[in-house]
Amino acid sequence: MLPRMVRGEFTIYPFIEGEALPPYVQVAIDAIKEAGLEVDVGPLSNTVMAATAEQVIEALRRAESAAIAAGAQRIVIRLEVEDG
């Protein structure tokens, strides 16, 4: 049996289309990377995965704090446990 993974998906608002990510999105991504996790950047939301909920939640907590400090107005987070 493959290990379970925890997936966190987050969207940060206001959503601004364009070539570059808004600063509040970029700092959130940087905060997750600094926590040692990779971020899959998508067109509407971003995803982070780890083996434990604690890893994902802590990384998202850091991202949330950084994004709010940089001007984010709303952050939507979804957590899922996936079977490998």
C-alpha positions as CSV (number, residue, x, y, z in Angstrom):
1,M,0.0,0.0,0.0
2,L,1.4,3.4,-0.9
3,P,1.6,6.1,1.7
4,R,-1.0,8.7,2.1
5,M,-0.3,12.3,1.2
6,V,-1.8,15.5,2.4
7,R,-2.6,18.1,-0.2
8,G,-3.2,21.8,0.5
9,E,-4.6,24.0,-2.2
10,F,-4.8,27.7,-1.8
11,T,-6.0,30.7,-3.7
12,I,-5.1,34.2,-2.7
13,Y,-7.3,37.3,-3.5
14,P,-7.6,39.8,-5.1
15,F,-6.9,37.7,-8.2
16,I,-5.0,39.6,-10.8
17,E,-4.4,38.2,-14.2
18,G,-1.1,38.9,-15.9
19,E,2.4,37.7,-16.6
20,A,3.8,38.1,-13.1
21,L,2.3,36.9,-9.8
22,P,1.0,39.6,-7.5
23,P,3.5,40.2,-4.7
24,Y,1.2,38.7,-2.0
25,V,1.1,35.4,-4.0
26,Q,4.8,35.4,-4.6
27,V,5.6,35.8,-0.9
28,A,3.2,33.0,0.0
29,I,5.0,30.7,-2.4
30,D,8.4,31.7,-1.1
31,A,7.2,31.0,2.5
32,I,6.2,27.5,1.6
33,K,9.5,26.9,-0.2
34,E,11.4,28.2,2.8
35,A,9.4,25.6,4.9
36,G,11.0,23.0,2.7
37,L,8.1,22.1,0.5
38,E,7.5,22.4,-3.3
39,V,4.6,24.5,-4.7
40,D,2.7,23.6,-7.9
41,V,1.7,27.0,-9.2
42,G,-1.5,26.9,-11.2
43,P,-3.5,29.5,-13.1
44,L,-6.1,29.9,-10.4
45,S,-4.7,28.2,-7.3
46,N,-1.5,26.7,-5.9
47,T,-0.9,23.3,-4.4
48,V,1.5,21.9,-1.8
49,M,1.8,18.3,-0.8
50,A,3.6,16.5,2.1
51,A,3.4,13.2,4.0
52,T,1.8,14.7,7.1
53,A,-1.0,17.2,7.8
54,E,1.3,19.1,10.2
55,Q,3.8,19.8,7.4
56,V,1.2,21.1,5.1
57,I,-0.6,23.1,7.7
58,E,2.6,24.7,9.0
59,A,3.7,25.7,5.5
60,L,0.2,27.1,4.8
61,R,0.3,29.1,8.0
62,R,3.6,30.7,7.0
63,A,2.2,31.4,3.5
64,E,-1.0,33.0,5.0
65,S,0.9,35.3,7.3
66,A,3.3,36.4,4.5
67,A,0.4,37.0,2.1
68,I,-1.6,39.0,4.5
69,A,1.4,41.1,5.4
70,A,1.9,41.8,1.7
71,G,-1.7,42.9,1.1
72,A,-3.8,39.8,0.4
73,Q,-7.5,40.4,1.2
74,R,-8.7,36.8,1.2
75,I,-7.2,33.4,1.2
76,V,-9.1,30.2,0.5
77,I,-7.5,27.0,1.7
78,R,-8.6,23.4,1.0
79,L,-7.0,20.3,2.6
80,E,-7.3,16.8,1.3
81,V,-5.8,13.4,2.3
82,E,-5.0,11.4,-0.8
83,D,-4.1,7.7,-0.9
84,G,-0.8,7.4,-2.8
